[in-house]
Amino acid sequence: MLPSFKVHYDIYFMTTRNCNLECDHCFVSAKPNNKDTTMSVDNFYKAVGNLPGEDPIRLKLTGGEIFTIPNHLWGYLDVISGNNTTRKKDNQIDVSLQTNGFWATSIKAVEEVKKRLDKQNFRWRFDVPSNDKYHNGVLTEDMSYWLKEHLGVYPRGSGGRLGLMPLGRAQTELCLSPSEIFVSSEQCSDLSHYTIDETGTVYSCCYKSFPLPGNIINDPLEKIVEMAKEDKTLRTLFDNGPEEVAILEGVHPGEARCWVAENGECGMCINFLGENNPEYQVRSKITSS
C-alpha cells in the first residue's frame, strides 16, 4: 500500500469539463464533446510552477473525466513528475486521480495505467466515486474488482460528507440534508485548501462561491492569497465565515442565521452568496474590483 500523505496544501484541480457521461447531478455540468474546456499542458506547467515550492502538496486531478483527455492527462503528470525533481524530499507533490473508472475495461488496461504511473516521480492514488446509481452503471463488478486488485482502489459511492465541498453530488439527487453534505466555515479560514478550475482561476473552497483575484497561470499562489486578503469581503470570509459575509452585504443577522440553520454554512455560501443567487452579487463584486 502507498504511504500516508503528508499534506500542507490541498489542491483540487479541475482541468476539464469534458466527460464520457452527462449526469444530471454534476456539480460542474461536465459532458461529452466538451474538450475545448480543457487546460493546455503549457498552462498547467505554468500553474504548477506557481504552487508553493517549500511545502508538500496533495494535488487532486479531476474534471469532468480526466481519462477522456489522455494526452493532456499524461502531459500533466509529466509536468508534476518534473516539478518534483526540483523539490526537497519532504516537499513533494502527491497526486490523486479522480475518475469514474470507465477506462478499466480489462486487466490489461488497468495494468497499463499502473505501469505508466509507476514510472512517474510522485506518489499516486485513485479516487473512484462512481460506484453508485448516479453514474449510469459505468462500473461493472469486474471493473471494480480489477481496480481493487491491480491498483488498490476501492470504488465508492457518492453520498455522505465529502470533505472540502459537495464534489459533484446534488442534494436533491441524494435526498440528504445540507448539513450532511456541506462542511463548516472552519474551511474558510484554512488557507491551505483551494480549488483551481480549467481557466486558472483560484477559489478559497469550491468554484461555486468566491473566486480569488489573479490567476494561477500567471501569479504565484502566495501572491493570489495576499491579494485576496486585501479585499474586505474575502477577508471577512477568511476571518469569520460566510454568515458574516452575508451580514456585510446587508442581510439581517437573524436571516443570515436562518440561512445557516437551513443550509449549513457551506450550503448557505453557495446557495445565497455564490452564483446560485443573483440577488447578492458577491462574486461579481469581487471579480470586478
N, C-alpha and C positions, 0 to 999 in steps of 0.2 A: 504494500500500500504506500501511497505517497505520504511524505511527512506533513505535519500540520503547517498551515501557512502562518508566518509571522507578518502581520499586516499593520501598516500605519495608514497609508492611503488606500481607499477602496473606491475604484473607478468602474462605473457601469457605462460601457462604451457601445452605444447603439450605432453601428457602422452602416446599416442599410435598412430600408423598409421593404426590400424585396423578400418574398416568401413563396414557398410552394403551396401554402394554404391561404385562405381568406376567411378567417374566423370572425364571426360577428362580435365576439367579445374583445378583440385585440386592442390592446392599450395604445398601439402606435398605428393602427389601421394598415398593417402590412398586407401585401397581396402579391400575386404573380405578376410578371411583366412590369416590374417596378424598379428595375436595376439602375435607372438613372438617378435614383436617390442614394446611391452607394458612394461612400467616401473613397477618393482615389488613394492608391498606395502612397503616392508622393505626399499628399496632405496628411495621411496617417503618420508617415515618417516625421513630418514637422510637429504633429500633435504629440507624439510620444517623446520627441526631443524637448518639448516644453513641460513635461511632467517633472516633478521634483526628482533630482538625481541623488539626493543624500538620504533618502528614506525608502524603505521597502514598499512595494505597491502590489495590491491584488487587482488585476485588470480582468474584468469580465467582458468578453467579446460577445455581442448579441445583435439581434436585428429587430424585426424581420428574422430571416433564417440565414445564418452566415454560410451554411454549406450550399446555398443556391448561388453563391458568388465565389466559387472555389479559387479562381485565380487571384482575386483580391484577398481572400482569406489567407492563403498561403503566403502571399506577399506581406500581409500584416504580421504574420507570425515570424517571417524572416526579419522584419524590422525590429520586433521585440527581441528576438534572439541576438541580433547585432547590438542593440542598445544595452543588453545585459553584459556584453563584453566590456563595456565602459564603466560598469558599476561594481562596487565592492560586493563581496560575497553576501553580506547581510543586508544589502540594499537592492536586491534583485526584483525584477518584475515577475510575479507568478501569474499564470494565465488560467482562467476558467472559460470554457467554451459553452455557451448556452445554445442548445439546438433541440429541435423536435425529433431528431434521430431518423428522419426519412431516408437517409443515405445508407443506413445499416441494413442493407438488403441481403447480405451474405456474410459468412465468416471472413471470407477473403476481403471484402470491402472494409470491414471493421479492422482487420489486422493491418491492412494497408495504411489506414489513418493512424493507427498506433505506431507503425514503423516510421512514418514521416514525422510524427510528433516527437518520438524518442531521439531523433537526430537534432532537435532544436535545443537551444541553450536557455531553457527555462523549465520550471516545474509546471505541470499542467494537470488539469482535471476537467471533468464534464459536468454540466448541469442539464438534465433532460426532464423538463417539467410537462411532458406531453402524454403521460400515461393515464389518460382520463377521457371522458366522453366529449370534452370540449375541443379536441383536436382531430375530429373526423376519423378516429381509429387509425392514426398514422403508424402506430407501433403494433406489430403483431407479437404474439407470445415468443416466437422465435427471435425476432429482432431484439426484444427486451432481454432475452437470455444471452444473446451474443454480446450485447453491450455490457451486461453484467460480468460475463465470464472473461471477456477479452480486454475490456477497458476498465473494469472495476466500477462501472456506472450502475446506479440503481435508479432507473426511471421512476419519477414521482408524479403524483397528481398535482393539480394546480390550485388546490384550495388551501385555506388556512392562512396564518400570518406568514408573510413572505419576506421579512427582513426590512429593507430600506423603503419599499414602496409597493404599490399594487402592480407587480410586474406582469401586465397583460391580462389580469383577471378582472372582469367586471362584476361588481357586487350583485347586479340584477341576474347575471347568469348563475352565480354561485349560491344565491339566496343566503348570503351571510350578512350580518350586521356590519356597518362601517368599522366599529371598534374591533371586529375580528380581522379586518383586512389592513387597516392603517395603523402605523405606529405613532408614538407620541412626538411632541415637538422637541424632545431631547435630541432628535436627529438634526434639527435646525442649527443647534449650537455646536455640533460636532463637525468642525471644518476639515474633516479628512475624508468625507464621503461625497462623491459628486457623480452626476450623470453628464455624459458628453454625447451630443447627437451627431448625425452624419454631416452636419454643416460646420461642426467645430464649436457650436455654442455650448457653454458650460452651465449647469444648473446645480443649485445647492442640494437638491434632492432628486426629484423626478422632473422630466421635461414638461409636465403639465402645469407646473407652478412658476417659479421665479427664475428667469434667465439672468446670469451674471454678466456684467459688462465685459467687453473684449471678446476674444476668440482664441481657442487653444491652438489653432493652426499658426497664429501669428504671435501670441502672447504667452509667456510662462504662466503656469497655474498660480504661482505665488503672487504675481502681479495682478491677475484677474481677481483673486481673493482680496487683495489690498484695495483695488478699485471698488469692489463691492462694499467694503466696509465704509466707504465714504458716502454711500447712498443711504439716506435716512431710513427708507423702507426696509432695505436689506439689512441694515444694522439692527433695526428693531426685530426683524425676523431672527437673526442670529442670536440676539441677546435674550429675547422674550417669547419668541414663537409666533405663530400665525394669529392667535387671538388678539395680541397687542397690535399686530398689523391692521386687523380689521378695525379696531378702535381708532387707530391713527388715521384710517380712511374715513372716519366719521360714523362708523357703526356704533350704536348704543352698546355699552358694555354688557347689559343683560341679554341683548340679542346675540352678541358675539358668543357669550357663554352657552346660549341655547344651540347655536351652530355647532359648537364643540361637542355638546352633550349628544346631539343627534347624529353627528357625522364622524366623531373622533377628530383629533387635531389635524392630522394629515388629510383626512377626507374633507374637513372644513376648508383647508387651504386650497385644495383642488377645486371643490365644487363652488366655493364662494369668492375666492380671491384669485384663482387661476383662470385658465382660458374658458372654463365652463360657464362663467357668469359675466356677461358683457356689462352689467351694471357697475361692477367695480373693476375698472381698467388698471389694476395694479401692474400687471405685466407690461402693458403698453407704456405706462408712465416710466417704468424703469428702462425699458428698451429705447425709448426716445430721448431720455435725459442725457 
